[in-house]
Amino acid sequence: MKPTRRTLLRTVSTLTAGLAGATTVSATESPPQWDPDTVYTDGDRVGYDGVIWEAQWWTRGNEPGASEWGPWERIEDAPDDPDPEPPEGPTASIVVSDAAPEPGQTVEFDAGESAGDLTSFGWDFGDGTGATGAVVSHAFETAGEYTVELTVTDAAGATDADSVSVSVEEHASPPGDTGAIPDSVFAPYHHMNTDPTTAPAEWADLAGTNYFHLAFVLGTGDGTPAWDGNPNQAVGETSFGDEIRDLQARGGQAIISFGGATGNYLASDYDDPHALADAFESVVDEYDCPYIDIDDEAPNGSVVDLRNEALSILQDRRPDVHVGYTVRTRVTGIADTEIITNAIDNGVEIEYVNLMTMNWGWVRTSAENCIQCAEGAHDQLQEWFPDKSDAELYDMIGITPMIGVQNSGEPFYPDDAAEVRSYAEEHDIGLLSFWSIERDNPGNGLDSEHSGVDQEPFEFSENFNGFTAE
């Protein structure tokens, strides 16, 4: 049977005699906070969880609001404390600009998130030197692990301390100039696992270009970069490295593409941008390849921001690293604009914005529509980079159709490729590409190794490969 106020009061009356030593409270305009060891009777008020509660009968230890039939009735929200208790002493807090710098690199340490009536900030960098001030800079001269300590003092002379670890290490030397990618280049996509028996150098002979986007590096779930996210194809543990070096040995170069339409993006495995920058850097060093393509076809705001912060950190360490973005489009221009605007906000130096002119189900992927998309993107870039000239903006644009039959919409034909190349040459755009080199062959339908349209073998490549400015 559900208890009633009457039955509860009757029960309480038999208990109160044995509680003579318990504390009691009466109603008050400014009620105290509820105490589980205090006895409350009908009309007593308490504050609890930002609400004023009134006891309806005798109670002790019953949490306000915990039971719908309990002894407490909600009265109103508690007013803000007009005279809140000041914090007990100061609180020290450190924000570091880069916890993994190189020797000699300047690092900023910021105590701005410390709290209290602070009068002094003392720093010990762990290398025998120190400094004073709310924001200080320091460069560690030798590699090693350092504990940086901050001590803050308030007006009453009270102190508090915080510390942060800084790992100073030598990063690999930047790749040399061999295999540098020309300012205007035809670099089709090669999906490494579609036809793994044909190496990039062999595709180069067939397609007439020494430059390729190699797809796709993803994450395995534990932060390991791997081709297609396959743990058995971790970067550095496959034959792909030798194949890339063979391409470079003939004067070519790879653009390592991270992402794609499906799979676990590498950035999703991380919550620390410095650690993610390390992962990107490990791929650059493994393949001696400073060219990165970010192909994000399912943007998530937090992942986009973390990845762009990491890429900015990487470029601060390694100014030789080139970063491009392959993005989904509409006929009118870039669709996923937040990928680019966030990169700008994070300070990424953007090499190109590569337009995926494909799968427009409502309109054919024709040369005319590809060109309209490029012009729309030019206008968007002009808004985001108002200080760049027209020539500089066109140089940032890449055009990447899906050759032949599309997943959605009507085909892109060899004649379209010839017209797009003419436009690209006339406007000096930076990049022509397509998806994908394996599909540059005649065949029926939509599959990964045929275009599905009437063409000569590598006819799309022939229409694009003269674009490269050697």
Secondary structure, 3 states (H helix, E strand, C coil): CCCCHHHHHHHHHCCHHHHCCCCEECCCCCCCECCCCCEECCCCEEEECCEEEEECCCEECCCCCCCCCCCEEEEEECCCCCCCCCCCCCECCCEECCCCCCCCCEEEEECCCCECCEEEEEEECCCCCEEECCEEEEECCCCEEEEEEEEEEECCCCEEEEEEEEEECCCCCCCCCCCCCCCCEECCEEECCCCCCCCHHHHHHHHCCCEEEEEEEEECCCCCEEECCCHHHECCCCCHHHHHHHHHHCCCEEEEEEEECCCCCHHHHCCCHHHHHHHHHHHHHHCCCCEEEEEECCCCHHHHHHHHHHHHHHHHHCCCCEEEEEEEEECCEECCHHHHHHHHHCCCCEEEEEEEECCCCCCCCCHHHHHHHHHHHHHHHHHHCCCCCHHHHHHCEEEEEECECCCCCCCECHHHHHHHHHHHHHHCCCEECCECHHHCCCCCCCECCECCCCCCCCHHHHHHHCCCCC
